[in-house]
Amino acid sequence: MKHALGGAVAGIMLTLGLLAIAEDPKPQPPGAGNKPPEEVWLEGEVIDLTSYLKDGSSGKDHWKVARAHIRNGTPAALLTFDGRLFVITPYNRDGFAPLQNAGEVVRIRGVVYERDGVKCVVAKESKKLPPDYKPEGGDGARHGGGDGGSAKVAPVGGDKR
């Protein structure tokens, strides 16, 4: 009787184990499903990432604080006109130019990398735009509210104006 009960328990455990393996999706190798890097043009406001994530701080009233935070090591990001966020990641000699324009609207040419949902841009070129700049097709609204225009993500071979 003990052997029959032990055999039944072992059979149930084997069946459950096989079912668990069958339902478990194959593990993906590191980096699977990530987009290859591409060089693009982006437009938006350079923000200090911590203040923005903490309480949404950005815009004209926050530029002095953003600049001080970034100088002291807070990560910077580009908040596009349509509300997308790109961490600005200096790499070697590239990527530092936008950090000088915290709280201001810029156009950046750079390489965009994405991994596990996080996007970053390594700037190759950065140009400060006028404070009253309005993106094409938009009403100039800043981030996310209504039709704020396009994010101006364009391949480098595309229109940089």
C-alpha positions in Angstrom: 0.0 0.0 0.0 2.8 2.4 0.9 4.5 1.7 -2.5 1.2 2.3 -4.4 0.7 5.6 -2.5 4.3 6.7 -3.1 4.0 5.9 -6.8 0.8 7.9 -7.1 2.3 10.9 -5.4 5.4 10.7 -7.6 3.2 10.4 -10.7 1.1 13.5 -9.6 4.3 15.5 -9.0 5.8 14.5 -12.3 2.6 15.5 -14.1 2.4 18.9 -12.3 6.1 19.5 -13.1 5.6 18.7 -16.8 2.5 21.0 -16.9 4.5 23.8 -15.3 7.3 23.4 -17.8 4.8 23.4 -20.7 3.1 26.6 -19.5 6.4 28.4 -18.7 7.5 30.5 -21.7 11.0 30.0 -23.0 13.4 32.4 -21.2 14.6 35.1 -23.6 18.3 35.8 -23.9 19.5 39.1 -22.6 18.7 41.9 -24.9 16.1 39.9 -26.9 13.2 42.1 -28.1 15.2 45.3 -27.8 15.3 47.8 -30.7 18.6 48.4 -32.5 20.0 51.9 -32.1 19.0 54.5 -34.6 20.1 58.1 -35.2 17.3 60.6 -35.1 16.3 64.3 -34.5 14.3 65.0 -31.3 12.8 68.2 -29.9 11.7 69.0 -26.4 12.7 70.4 -23.1 15.8 69.4 -21.2 14.6 68.5 -17.7 16.2 67.2 -14.5 14.8 63.7 -14.3 14.4 63.4 -10.5 12.2 66.6 -10.1 10.1 65.6 -13.1 9.5 62.0 -11.8 9.0 63.2 -8.3 6.5 65.9 -8.8 6.2 66.8 -12.5 8.5 69.9 -12.3 9.5 71.4 -15.7 9.0 74.5 -17.7 10.0 78.2 -17.4 9.5 78.3 -13.6 11.8 75.4 -13.0 14.8 76.0 -15.2 17.1 77.4 -12.5 16.5 74.5 -10.2 16.9 72.0 -13.1 20.2 73.5 -14.1 21.5 73.4 -10.6 20.4 69.8 -10.1 22.0 68.6 -13.4 25.2 70.4 -12.5 25.2 68.5 -9.2 24.7 65.2 -10.9 21.0 64.7 -11.2 20.3 62.8 -14.5 18.9 64.9 -17.3 16.2 63.9 -19.8 14.5 65.2 -22.9 10.8 65.6 -22.5 9.4 65.8 -26.0 6.4 67.9 -27.0 4.1 64.8 -27.0 5.3 63.7 -23.5 7.8 61.0 -24.3 10.9 60.9 -22.1 14.5 60.2 -23.2 17.3 60.0 -20.7 20.2 62.0 -21.9 23.2 59.8 -21.6 26.6 61.2 -22.2 29.0 58.7 -23.8 32.6 59.4 -24.3 32.7 62.9 -25.7 29.1 62.8 -27.1 26.0 63.7 -25.3 27.1 66.6 -23.0 25.8 69.6 -25.1 22.1 69.4 -24.0 23.1 69.3 -20.4 24.0 73.0 -20.7 20.4 73.9 -21.7 18.4 72.6 -18.7 14.9 74.0 -18.7 15.1 75.1 -22.3 13.7 73.8 -25.6 16.3 72.1 -27.8 16.6 70.1 -31.0 19.0 67.1 -30.6 20.5 64.9 -33.2 21.6 61.7 -31.6 21.5 57.9 -31.3 18.5 56.5 -29.4 18.9 53.3 -27.5 16.0 51.4 -25.9 16.2 48.5 -23.4 13.4 47.1 -21.3 11.2 50.1 -21.9 13.8 52.8 -21.0 14.8 55.1 -23.8 18.0 57.2 -23.9 19.6 59.5 -26.4 23.4 60.1 -26.8 23.5 63.6 -28.4 25.8 64.2 -31.4 24.5 67.7 -31.9 22.2 70.1 -29.9 20.7 73.4 -30.7 18.8 75.7 -28.4 15.4 76.7 -29.8 13.5 80.0 -29.2 11.3 79.9 -26.0 8.2 80.5 -28.1 9.0 77.7 -30.5 6.0 75.7 -31.7 6.5 72.3 -33.3 5.0 71.6 -36.8 1.4 70.6 -36.6 1.0 71.5 -32.9 -0.3 74.4 -30.8 3.0 74.6 -29.0 1.6 73.1 -25.8 4.3 71.6 -23.8 4.0 68.0 -22.6 1.2 65.7 -23.2 -1.8 68.0 -22.9 -3.9 67.9 -26.0 -2.2 68.1 -29.4 1.3 69.2 -28.4 2.6 68.5 -31.8 4.9 65.7 -32.8 7.9 64.5 -30.9 10.0 65.4 -33.9 11.5 62.0 -34.0 12.9 61.9 -37.5 15.6 59.8 -39.0 18.8 61.8 -39.5 18.4 61.6 -43.2 15.0 63.3 -42.8 14.1 66.9 -42.3 16.1 68.7 -39.6 14.9 72.2 -40.6 
